[in-house]
């Protein structure tokens, strides 16, 4: 292996492609876009962005780790809620079910670890 196999991207300036409606939106007008920058079986690393609004979220088969680059949001589930902003790190483990409330457009780096087997 050498440096040509290293995946990298300018996180704040990267083009994430076209906006699309958020399929699990609970409020009108929620849009998202993303780009994967590295993948191998069971792992995906990328950038994701979402406009303000609320949407449901489930982690049935994977754990997601994130670093928030921009924006502000709250996630909630049956046990309560937590606020996040740029610079924060969060992990939503397999089995987590809840709701995201995006207050300001969010951009994050994500790592998805599929639970294979």
HUKA-V9527 format. One record per residue. RES is the residue in one letter. SS is DSSP state (@ for helix, = for strand, . for the rest). PHI is phi as a letter, one per 30 degrees, with the letter a starting at -180 (999 if undefined). PSI is psi in degrees with one decimal (NA if undefined). Layout:
res,ss,phi,psi
RES,SS,PHI,PSI
RES,SS,PHI,PSI
This chain:
res,ss,phi,psi
X,.,999,149.3
X,.,b,-175.2
X,@,d,-23.6
X,@,d,-10.7
X,@,c,5.4
X,.,d,128.5
X,.,c,133.4
X,.,a,159.5
X,.,a,147.5
X,.,d,102.1
X,.,d,-34.7
X,.,d,-21.1
X,.,c,-6.3
X,.,d,140.6
X,.,d,119.2
X,.,c,9.3
X,.,i,-164.8
X,.,d,144.9
X,.,d,144.5
X,=,b,152.5
X,=,e,140.8
X,.,d,117.1
X,.,d,-29.6
X,.,c,21.4
X,=,e,139.4
X,.,c,-12.8
X,.,b,155.1
X,.,d,145.7
X,.,i,3.6
X,.,d,125.0
X,=,b,154.2
X,=,b,163.3
X,=,a,154.8
X,=,a,164.1
X,=,b,131.1
X,=,d,134.0
X,=,c,-14.6
X,=,a,137.4
X,=,b,145.3
X,=,b,159.7
X,.,e,119.8
X,.,j,-8.0
X,=,b,136.0
X,=,b,135.4
X,=,b,134.9
X,=,a,-171.0
X,=,c,143.7
X,=,b,145.3
X,=,b,144.7
X,=,b,139.7
X,.,d,166.0
X,.,e,147.7
X,=,k,-174.4
X,=,b,146.9
X,=,a,153.6
X,=,d,155.6
X,=,b,141.1
X,=,b,144.5
X,.,b,71.4
X,.,d,-38.2
X,.,b,5.7
X,=,b,161.8
X,=,c,137.8
X,=,b,129.5
X,=,c,139.2
X,=,b,149.6
X,=,c,122.8
X,=,d,122.2
X,=,c,-33.7
X,=,a,155.1
X,=,j,-173.9
X,=,a,137.8
X,=,a,166.2
X,=,b,135.8
X,=,c,145.5
X,=,b,152.9
X,=,b,-167.8
X,.,d,-16.4
X,.,c,-9.9
X,=,k,-155.4
X,=,b,157.0
X,=,b,136.8
X,=,c,142.4
X,=,b,153.5
X,=,a,176.8
X,.,e,133.4
X,.,j,-15.4
X,.,d,155.4
X,=,b,139.2
X,=,b,153.5
X,=,b,123.1
X,=,c,109.2
X,.,d,160.9
X,.,e,134.2
X,.,j,-14.8
X,.,d,138.3
X,=,b,130.1
X,=,a,-162.7
X,=,b,137.5
X,=,c,137.0
X,=,b,102.3
X,=,d,119.4
X,=,c,-36.1
X,=,b,142.0
X,=,e,128.2
X,=,c,137.9
X,=,b,132.2
X,=,b,154.8
X,=,c,133.2
X,=,b,152.0
X,=,b,118.6
X,=,c,125.0
X,=,c,106.6
X,=,d,140.4
X,.,c,92.8
X,.,d,144.1
X,.,j,NA
